[in-house]
Structures are given as C-alpha cells and as structure tokens.
Amino acid sequence: MHISRLCNRGVVGLLAAGALLGSSMAPARADTDPPPISAIADKLQQTMDGLRLQDVLDTDPVTTTAAARTLTANAVDKDAQTPKQQARLLAAAADAQPISQQPQLDATVIELDEQNRPISSGTVLMSPQYPHGKVVPVDRNFHTSDVRWRQWDDSGWYTNHGQGTIDVVPGRENASTDFMLPYPASVLKLMINFGVLRLVDKGVVKLDDTYAYNPTSISSLCGGASSDTIRNYIDASLTWSSNGASCALLKMLWDHDAVSDLNQTFQDLGLETLQVKETNPANGGHWSNPVTMSSLDTAKLLALINGAPGTVWTTPNGKAVTSDVLSPASREFFKKELAQQGMNDVLSTVNWCGADYPAPGIPQLVPSRWIAADGTVTVDGDAYQHDVRPCNAKAEVTFAHKTGLVSNSGSDAGIVRSLPGKTARNYIIVVFSNLGNQYIDPNRPPTAPGAHPVAYSEKYAQLGLAIDQYEARHYFASRR
C-alpha cells in the first residue's frame, strides 16, 4: 500500500504525541492524571462487551475437585493435543453446558502511521472481575504499571473465580487491576523465532545452516529427532505452526545458552510480560503456564518486527527502543513468514470463504501457497473444503499473523495492512483468551466429513471484522 506521506517527520511526531493522548490538540495534563481513553480503546471495549462471550458453551466443564486437579496435572505441553483429543471435544458438543463464568480475554490494537510508527492504542481486559471489559491506561510509551499480571492457572480459572496467584511482573501488588493472563498457546512461537533471528543477526548461526535436532528425551509435543535448515524450521514454525520445528528451534536456543538472554532482552525492551520460562533444554518442550505474553507487549513486539524509524518507545528506565533490535533483513524475513500464515481461522476466517458459519473476519488475502487448483485450502493435511478465490478477489488487507490453540486457549496476533487500491488502514491486533476448542458457539453446525473443524468461537472473527471496519473508516480521521 502506498499512502501519501505527511510533510515531514516533525509533523508526524507532533501528531503521534497528540494521538497518544487521545487528540492531536490534547491539553496539557498532570502526570498524576489518568490517561484519557483513546477512541480505539473505547471501540475495542464496546465491541468485546457486545459480543456476549458469556454465551459460549463448555464441552468439558470442571465439576469436581478431582477434575480440577487433573487440569493442573495436564497443564504442561497442552499444545500437543492429539486428533483423538480434538475428536473427543467435538463429540462432546451435544452435551455442552453454558460456560461457568465470564471468559478471560486480553486484547490490544495499536494503530500505526504511514511509516509504521505506533500513534495510538487500546488494551481491554475481560474476566469474571471485569465482565464488561476494562480499558487499561497506558502512557505515551504504550506502557502500563496499572495491572497486576498473573500467570495462567488451569484449575484456578474455575476454582478461584478467574484469578491467578503467581505474579508475572514483580512489584505490582498495589495495581488497580488484577488480571490472569491466558496461556498464549502457539503465539509463543513469535518469541522463539525472535530469539533465533537474534542469533542470526549476531552471526552465531545462519538461516541456511542445517540443525540436527537430537533430543535427549522425547516428548509428545516435540516428537523425535529431525534435521533441516534453520530457515525451513522457521517457516514450518510460523506458517503452519509445527510444534516439532518450534521445539527444534527452542532447543537450538538452549544449545547456545540463549534462552536467559532472550528473556533479558524482552525486559530490556520494556516487554515485561514476555517470558519463555521453565522449558526443557533436553528437547525444547515442556511448554507450560510460566511461558507468558500479554496482548500489549505482544503487539509492541510485532511493532518492532514490523519496523519503524527512530525511537519507537522509551522504557520505564529511560532506554530508547528502536527496531534495530533485529536487522532489516531479519525483520523482512520474519514479516514475510508471518504473511504466509496458513491457519486463517481466528480473527480472520477466510479459509471458510462463503460459509454461513463461522462469521467472516478480517478480509485478508489467502497466500497462494495453500490454495489448490479447485480453490480450497489445505494446511498440513487439514482440508478446509471451501473455495477461497471469491474472497481473495474481494480481499482488502494482508494479515501477517500467528495463531494459537489448545483446549483452554485461543489466540491470534498480527499486522494488518491494506492492499493497494483498497481503503487505507495500518494496525496491529492481538487477542488472547481462554476460549480454546473446549468452548463452542451454540449455533456451530456439525463438521463435514473429512473437513477441518471450526475450532474457535466465531466471536473472534466478529471482533476482527468490527475492528477492521472501524480502522478502515477512521484511518485518516485519527491522524488529523
């Protein structure tokens, strides 16, 4: 997309500063005053509240203490869900019960200018404590100290009214908001691949080096030994969410003693909730609840991957953060891989083009690599059985993104940019929720034989479309 540029960077800077305060002509305010709610934050909160997420059904409700203990015991490598387990949840749909309480949802939208600089944002949290959604106040650096972030607890969501007990960021005991972060599921692969590309930039490894993955212990998540180029492992990890490839990349990070450095890098960038913790150096597995991501910090990470000139934000300790945390070549490679995403079935549902269900989401272009001669999409053997060519003909945006799914986690995080000639918009959207494939919409139809099942609530897609339509209407207006 080519959008006419503003006269000079000084004008852009003035507009950006004003947009962060909610208006390009915002009056001065005391540092102790709460930041005003931005227009996109207000839209996000209203949309989330209007979706009535509490209407979903639970196919595997926790009804006993023993069942809660089982959840806790199975909280490691949840991403290794087997087709048999998925089929069990599908079969349980007939006996599904209303969800026990308001779902957990953490969503962020960051609006970008023509040079990809963040200019405004909205973050909204929803939980049993905040059933209508609560807007998170952020400063002009897109940072908040107003939330006590807690680690996800599988059984605790049921037994503790959706509240966590383990702090993710220390020193937030007096924060006004207490929120348990949903497990990120496969969106955590953004952090893994970011770490790998940091090693590439340092010259420790090259994309076309062959890495022999030889785990010293075998996990159901990661599988057995393999050998491939780092480039191919990254492609498999990001475009069709291969757990085996991602385990190989994470083990490679462990081999180079780079995991602690990766976690410290996130802290140095002011991305306090991004943590890759308690994984297994023997195989790159053991993905569990200590691996944490908030939607706000994930959106900021995507802003750096997307690239922007100059200082993108300043950390609480005064450090200027720039997109140079990755080289231009690594950023471009990362974005191109995300743009090749095959699992377009969460905030975007274009893989089911033309279906009555699920609802349409972000009107993105499907990458040609997944489209067969008959127009249907097949990703890693999963056939969606809908001709996507009519939707591609009407597509308005590209969506470079990563999805995630386990039974109690559904997520999507990506960069939306309009196609040439289409209504302009340029933004980042991230959603984390506990609404994984354990939860279904009451109106979900049966899955056709041999077809990839609709594994997420269509409410994700309805959220994605509402935000995209808002951005298409307000892209230029928000920059005046």
Order of alpha helices (4+ residues) and beta strands (2+ residues): alpha-alpha-beta-alpha-alpha-beta-beta-beta-beta-beta-alpha-beta-alpha-beta-beta-alpha-alpha-alpha-alpha-beta-beta-alpha-beta-beta-alpha-beta-beta-beta-beta-alpha
